[in-house]
Amino acid sequence: MSLQKILAISGKPGLFELKVQTRTGFVAESLLDGKRITVGMRSNVSLLSEIAVYTYDEEIKLAEIFKAIATKENEGLTISNKEDNATLSSYFREVLPEYDEDRVYVSDIKKILNWYNLLQPKGFVSLEALNKVEEDIQTAE
């Protein structure tokens, strides 16, 4: 299982796995309830493997952040995204000490932790899977 086919679709809750590409878009399956939806080309869609977080020096890929969380939590679930803002910021500082507070908002941290907790039980953010994602990204570059 790989983050290469996991999508965030604007306006739709949760995450989706890319199943089939069509002429007019693609078919994706919700990781929340397993329902399939068709998504047109006009929809705002982001591949999780392409998302990065700002630090003071560079941008860090989401897969690397997931790997840091998985390492910190021994590949278990992390704190809830419903914690108070100070707790979330403090936790994220432990995971990614050099993140840029001016460009990374608490809403971004909530989304990242929510995504991690959604992907973790499905095996997408195990250290083995994340190492493979990093290898695939480096090969593609």
Secondary structure as the mmCIF struct_conf table of DSSP 4:
data_model
#
loop_
_struct_conf.conf_type_id
_struct_conf.id
_struct_conf.beg_label_comp_id
_struct_conf.beg_label_asym_id
_struct_conf.beg_label_seq_id
_struct_conf.end_label_comp_id
_struct_conf.end_label_asym_id
_struct_conf.end_label_seq_id
HELX_RH_3T_P HELX_RH_3T_P1 LEU A 3 LYS A 5
STRN STRN1 ILE A 6 ILE A 9
TURN_TY1_P TURN_TY1_P1 SER A 10 GLY A 11
BEND BEND1 LYS A 12 GLY A 14
STRN STRN2 PHE A 16 GLN A 21
BEND BEND2 ARG A 23 THR A 24
STRN STRN3 GLY A 25 SER A 30
TURN_TY1_P TURN_TY1_P2 LEU A 31 ASP A 33
STRN STRN4 ARG A 36 GLY A 40
TURN_TY1_P TURN_TY1_P3 MET A 41 ARG A 42
BEND BEND3 SER A 43 SER A 43
STRN STRN5 VAL A 45 LEU A 47
HELX_RH_3T_P HELX_RH_3T_P2 LEU A 48 GLU A 50
STRN STRN6 ALA A 52 TYR A 54
STRN STRN7 THR A 55 THR A 55
BEND BEND4 TYR A 56 GLU A 58
STRN STRN8 GLU A 59 LYS A 61
HELX_RH_AL_P HELX_RH_AL_P1 LEU A 62 LYS A 72
TURN_TY1_P TURN_TY1_P4 GLU A 73 GLU A 75
BEND BEND5 GLY A 76 GLY A 76
TURN_TY1_P TURN_TY1_P5 ASN A 81 LYS A 82
BEND BEND6 GLU A 83 GLU A 83
HELX_RH_AL_P HELX_RH_AL_P2 ASN A 85 VAL A 95
TURN_TY1_P TURN_TY1_P6 PRO A 97 GLU A 98
STRN STRN9 TYR A 99 TYR A 99
TURN_TY1_P TURN_TY1_P7 GLU A 101 ARG A 103
BEND BEND7 VAL A 104 VAL A 104
HELX_RH_AL_P HELX_RH_AL_P3 VAL A 106 LEU A 119
HELX_RH_3T_P HELX_RH_3T_P3 GLN A 120 LYS A 122
TURN_TY1_P TURN_TY1_P8 GLY A 123 VAL A 125
BEND BEND8 SER A 126 SER A 126
HELX_RH_AL_P HELX_RH_AL_P4 LEU A 127 ALA A 140
#
